[in-house]
Amino acid sequence: MRATETEDEAASMSKAENLASKKVGVLALQGDFEAHSAAIARAGATPVLVRKPEDLENIAGLVIPGGESTTMLKLLREEGMFELLAEFGRKRPIFGTCAGAILMAREVTHPAQQSLGLMDLSVERNGYGRQIDSRITRLDPDAEFHERTAPGDLEAVFIRAPIIRHVGPQARVLASYEGDPVLVEQGRHLVATFHPELTPDSRVHRLFISKL
């Protein structure tokens, strides 16, 4: 075996070990947190279920899953975690999907509700309609998404999804559906109005993990 091949293998092993050492929290109060945990593991990092304030202490980033945003808000307040999550997000990356995207926004409408305000977004709840209007489609992310992950379109599962109505100048749209942003990043944070955890494609989770 050539020395360069040995060096390449060693570098790959070191990269995999470094990735596996990254602990990614998944808020486990409501929603499909188990699917996100599996997706994080497929992406190469270590998932940690977050249910109490102390669970936030030793994680590098956090996923807020889909579910019902008003219920999630209620549970966060009951556990004394709402302000702690806002503080966490001012220092470390958070990835919000569906209801999680609602909680990450600066403004929430239809109806208005409290949010963490960590991203300059305006989000309309249940923008695509009721449960019966849920759908599976394919997205064509922008070139930067492909460069940072891998080429190819992206399967997207929408379940009573919110619509991002406004994206501030500091945020970047990575993918859209029917003219509406559905995958957006802003600095360390990322949101998706679809459910990447429900497909075997781990690129969205890998993109988030690269921010840690």
N, C-alpha and C positions, 0 to 999 in steps of 0.2 A: 504493500500500500504506500502511495506517495505521501510525503510529509504534508503537502497541502490538503489532501483528503483527510488525514488525521486531524489537522488543525480545524478543518471545517466541521468535522463530527464533534470535536471538543467544544467548538463555539456553539453549535446547535444544542448540545446537551446543557451547556451553561445557561443558554437563553431559556430553555425549557424549565430548568431548575429555578431560575430567577422569576419566571412567570408564575410557576406553581407556588412560590413563596408569597405572592401577592394575595391578600385576603380581601375579598369583595363581599360586603354586606348586602343582604337582601331583606328589605323590610317585610316582616312576616306577621303583620297584624291582620291582613285581609288580602284577597286576591291570589293569583296563581304564583306564589313565591317559590313553590317546588320546581316549577318549570324553569324559572329564571335560575335557580340554583343549579339545575342540570345543564343549562346553557352556559353558565359561567365555567362549570367544570369542563365542558366540551371545548371551551375557548382556552383552557389551560390554566386558569387561576383557581383559587380555593374559595368556595362559597361559605358564608357564615350567616346564619339566620339571625335577624335583629328584631328583638321583641321588647327589650328594656333599655333604658338610657345607657347603662354600663356596657351594652353590646356595641356601642358606637366607638368605644375607646381604642380598639386594636385593629380597625379595618382601614384600608387605604382609600376606599370609595364605597358608594352605596347605590343600590338599585331600588327604586320605588316602583312596584309592579302595578299592573292594571287592577281594576276592581270597581268600587264605588267611591268616588272622591269624598262625598259628604260623610259616609261611614268611616272612611280612613281618617278624615279630620277629627271626627268624634273620638276615635280610638287613640289617636296621637295625643289629644288633649287629656284623655283619661290616664294615659301612661306618662304624662308630663314630658312629652317628647317633641312637641311642635317647635318650640323655640330652640331646642337643642338641635333639631334637624336644620333649621335656618342657619344656626351658627356653624354647624358641620359643613354646610354647603358654601359658606364663605371661605373655607379653608381647603376643602377636599372635593373631589368630583362626585356628582350625583347623576344618575341616568334614570329618567322617568319615562315609563311607557303607559300610554292611554290615560288612566286616572292619575298616574304618576306625572305625566306631562301637564295635566291640569294643575297639580300642586306646585309645579316648578314655575308656572307662568307669573308674570307681573300683574296681569288682569284676567279675571274669569267672568264670563257672561252666560246668561241663559240657564239658570239665574246667576247673579253675582255671588261669589263666595270668597272666603279667605284663602290665601295661598302663601307659599313660601317666598314668592317674588324673586327667585334667583336668576331668572332669564327674562330678557326684554321681549316677551311674547304676550299677545292677547289671544285667549283660547275660548271658544264657544263649546260648552258641554253638549254631548250627544248630537253633534252637528250633522252627522250622517243619518240620524233617525233612530228608531227603536231597534231592539234586538233582531227583529226580522230583516232589517236592512243591513245586517252584518255581511261581510263578503271577503273573499280571498282574491287577490289580484297580483300582478307582477309590476315591480317598479324598475326604472332605469336610473340609478343614482348618478350623481355627477362624477366627472373624471377624477376629482380628488378622493372621493370615497373609494373608487377602484384602485387608485394608486396606493392608498393607505391600508387597504385590505387585500382584495383580489378582484379581478374582472368578472363580469357576469351580472345579469339582472337579479332582482331580489324579490322573493316571495313575501307578500305582506298580508297578514290576517287582521282585518278590521272588525272589532266587536263593539257596537254602540260607541263608535269612536268620536272623540272631540275633533273640531276643526281649528287649526291655527289661523286666525283671521289677520294677525299683524305680526310681523317680524321686525324687531328693531335693528338699527345699523350695526350693532356689535355682534349680532347673531348671523350664522351662515346656514342657508338651506342646502342640505345634502341630497334630498330626494323630495319629489312632489307627486301628488296623485290628483288628477282632474284639475290641475292648476293650483291646488292648495299644498302648502308645505306639510310634509309628514315625517321628515327626519331632519332635525335642526340641532346644531351645536353652537355653544357660546362659551368660549374659553374652555374651562375644565368640564363644563356640563354638556349633557346630551339628552334630547327627548325624541320619542317616537310616538305617533298617535296610533300606530299598529302594534302588533304583538310578535316581535322577532323570536321570543322564547318558544313559540308554538311551531317553529319550523326547525329542520336540522341544520340550517345555515347559521353559522356562528359568527359571521363577519361583523354584525352590528355590535355584538358583545365584545368581540376582539377589538373593535375600534374604541369602545369605552375603556377597556382594560389598558389600552395603549396610553391613556391619559393619566394613569395612576403613577 
